[in-house]
Amino acid sequence: MAELRCGEDPEPSDPVPAGPLYVPVRPGPSGCTARLFRTPLGGRTAVGFTTEHRLTATFGPGQPWIRLAEPALRALTAPLGVTALTVDPRFTAPAAAPARSGVPALRARLRERTR
């Protein structure tokens, strides 16, 4: 690691490893797959939590998860073109309620008009 000289920015240029993370997964045909998400600007990101409590507070107790080290999560998602990692996201949109489909009512109205 390079020494800091006076006047240099103390912020590291490389991300500091986050350590073991609780990573939300979804079941797939060949095992579990890490869930990927979108940032507010639309970019893809992997997500990890530093505690199980933070993961369940965000996704609920039914969310499956695995423990992965931060470098392992990055290596897993890099071939998919995902280079961003969000640790302990705090702001999430509330779960959307299932939309009621107006298709059956629309079909009934169209049938009445054509008779």
C-alpha positions as a Markdown table, in Angstrom:
| # | Residue | x | y | z |
|---|---|---|---|---|
| 1 | Met | 0.0 | 0.0 | 0.0 |
| 2 | Ala | 1.4 | 3.4 | -0.9 |
| 3 | Glu | 2.2 | 5.8 | 1.8 |
| 4 | Leu | 0.1 | 9.0 | 2.1 |
| 5 | Arg | 2.0 | 12.2 | 1.5 |
| 6 | Cys | 0.9 | 15.5 | 2.9 |
| 7 | Gly | -2.0 | 17.0 | 0.9 |
| 8 | Glu | -3.1 | 13.7 | -0.6 |
| 9 | Asp | -6.7 | 12.5 | -0.3 |
| 10 | Pro | -6.9 | 10.0 | 2.6 |
| 11 | Glu | -9.8 | 8.2 | 0.9 |
| 12 | Pro | -8.6 | 4.8 | -0.4 |
| 13 | Ser | -8.7 | 4.1 | -4.1 |
| 14 | Asp | -9.6 | 0.5 | -3.7 |
| 15 | Pro | -12.7 | -0.6 | -1.8 |
| 16 | Val | -12.1 | -2.0 | 1.7 |
| 17 | Pro | -13.3 | -5.6 | 2.0 |
| 18 | Ala | -16.6 | -5.8 | 3.9 |
| 19 | Gly | -15.9 | -9.2 | 5.4 |
| 20 | Pro | -18.5 | -12.0 | 5.5 |
| 21 | Leu | -21.9 | -10.9 | 4.3 |
| 22 | Tyr | -25.4 | -12.2 | 4.5 |
| 23 | Val | -26.4 | -12.4 | 0.8 |
| 24 | Pro | -30.0 | -12.7 | -0.3 |
| 25 | Val | -30.5 | -15.6 | -2.7 |
| 26 | Arg | -33.3 | -17.2 | -4.7 |
| 27 | Pro | -33.7 | -20.9 | -5.4 |
| 28 | Gly | -32.9 | -22.0 | -8.9 |
| 29 | Pro | -32.7 | -25.3 | -10.9 |
| 30 | Ser | -29.1 | -25.8 | -9.9 |
| 31 | Gly | -29.1 | -24.5 | -6.4 |
| 32 | Cys | -29.2 | -21.0 | -5.0 |
| 33 | Thr | -28.5 | -17.9 | -7.0 |
| 34 | Ala | -27.5 | -14.5 | -5.6 |
| 35 | Arg | -30.2 | -11.9 | -6.1 |
| 36 | Leu | -29.2 | -8.9 | -8.0 |
| 37 | Phe | -30.8 | -5.5 | -7.7 |
| 38 | Arg | -30.9 | -2.0 | -9.4 |
| 39 | Thr | -29.5 | 1.1 | -8.0 |
| 40 | Pro | -31.6 | 4.3 | -8.0 |
| 41 | Leu | -29.9 | 5.2 | -11.3 |
| 42 | Gly | -30.7 | 1.9 | -12.9 |
| 43 | Gly | -27.3 | 0.2 | -12.6 |
| 44 | Arg | -27.1 | -3.4 | -11.4 |
| 45 | Thr | -25.7 | -4.2 | -8.0 |
| 46 | Ala | -25.1 | -7.1 | -5.7 |
| 47 | Val | -26.3 | -6.7 | -2.2 |
| 48 | Gly | -24.9 | -7.9 | 1.1 |
| 49 | Phe | -25.7 | -7.3 | 4.8 |
| 50 | Thr | -23.4 | -7.3 | 7.7 |
| 51 | Thr | -25.9 | -8.9 | 10.0 |
| 52 | Glu | -28.8 | -11.3 | 9.6 |
| 53 | His | -31.0 | -8.8 | 11.4 |
| 54 | Arg | -30.4 | -6.1 | 8.8 |
| 55 | Leu | -31.2 | -8.6 | 6.0 |
| 56 | Thr | -34.5 | -9.7 | 7.6 |
| 57 | Ala | -35.5 | -6.2 | 8.4 |
| 58 | Thr | -35.2 | -5.4 | 4.7 |
| 59 | Phe | -36.6 | -8.5 | 3.1 |
| 60 | Gly | -38.5 | -10.2 | 5.8 |
| 61 | Pro | -37.8 | -13.5 | 7.7 |
| 62 | Gly | -38.7 | -15.7 | 4.8 |
| 63 | Gln | -35.8 | -14.5 | 2.6 |
| 64 | Pro | -33.2 | -17.2 | 2.0 |
| 65 | Trp | -29.6 | -16.2 | 2.4 |
| 66 | Ile | -26.1 | -17.5 | 2.3 |
| 67 | Arg | -22.9 | -16.3 | 3.9 |
| 68 | Leu | -20.2 | -15.1 | 1.4 |
| 69 | Ala | -17.1 | -13.1 | 1.8 |
| 70 | Glu | -17.1 | -9.8 | 0.0 |
| 71 | Pro | -14.4 | -10.9 | -2.6 |
| 72 | Ala | -16.3 | -14.1 | -3.3 |
| 73 | Leu | -19.6 | -12.1 | -3.9 |
| 74 | Arg | -17.7 | -9.8 | -6.3 |
| 75 | Ala | -16.1 | -12.8 | -8.1 |
| 76 | Leu | -19.5 | -14.4 | -8.4 |
| 77 | Thr | -21.2 | -11.4 | -10.0 |
| 78 | Ala | -18.3 | -10.0 | -12.1 |
| 79 | Pro | -18.9 | -12.5 | -15.0 |
| 80 | Leu | -22.5 | -11.1 | -15.2 |
| 81 | Gly | -21.1 | -7.6 | -15.6 |
| 82 | Val | -22.1 | -6.6 | -12.1 |
| 83 | Thr | -19.2 | -4.7 | -10.4 |
| 84 | Ala | -21.2 | -2.7 | -7.8 |
| 85 | Leu | -21.7 | -4.0 | -4.3 |
| 86 | Thr | -24.2 | -2.3 | -2.0 |
| 87 | Val | -23.6 | -3.2 | 1.7 |
| 88 | Asp | -26.4 | -2.7 | 4.2 |
| 89 | Pro | -28.8 | -0.7 | 2.0 |
| 90 | Arg | -31.0 | 1.4 | 4.2 |
| 91 | Phe | -33.5 | 2.9 | 1.8 |
| 92 | Thr | -35.8 | 0.5 | -0.1 |
| 93 | Ala | -39.1 | 0.9 | -1.7 |
| 94 | Pro | -42.0 | -0.7 | 0.1 |
| 95 | Ala | -43.2 | -4.0 | -1.4 |
| 96 | Ala | -45.7 | -3.4 | -4.1 |
| 97 | Ala | -49.2 | -4.7 | -3.6 |
| 98 | Pro | -50.3 | -7.1 | -6.3 |
| 99 | Ala | -52.1 | -5.1 | -9.0 |
| 100 | Arg | -55.7 | -6.0 | -9.5 |
| 101 | Ser | -56.3 | -7.0 | -13.1 |
| 102 | Gly | -59.0 | -5.2 | -14.8 |
| 103 | Val | -58.9 | -7.5 | -17.8 |
| 104 | Pro | -61.9 | -9.6 | -17.0 |
| 105 | Ala | -64.1 | -6.5 | -16.4 |
| 106 | Leu | -62.8 | -4.9 | -19.6 |
| 107 | Arg | -63.6 | -8.1 | -21.6 |
| 108 | Ala | -67.1 | -8.1 | -20.2 |
| 109 | Arg | -67.7 | -4.5 | -21.2 |
| 110 | Leu | -66.3 | -5.1 | -24.7 |
| 111 | Arg | -68.6 | -8.2 | -25.1 |
| 112 | Glu | -71.6 | -6.1 | -24.1 |
| 113 | Arg | -70.7 | -3.4 | -26.7 |
| 114 | Thr | -70.4 | -5.9 | -29.5 |
| 115 | Arg | -73.8 | -7.5 | -28.9 |
